[in-house]
């Protein structure tokens, strides 16, 4: 078994889940998370927002499904 984790922007969640389902992977665990990437946050005016909303999608798959996902 493999555990695959993907962190995506909230606006991409439905698209990613739809594509996974189309590819034969309908089951997923979805968690709201916050974080930052290479951008180190977003500066708007004088404020720095470094906890940006993200979505964590987790898939547990069999080893032989590795290439398909």
Buried (B, 14 or more C-beta within 10 A) or exposed (E): EEEBEBEBEEEBBEEBBEEBEEEEBEEBEEEEEEEEEEEEBEEEEEEEEEEBEBBBBEBEBEEEBEEEE
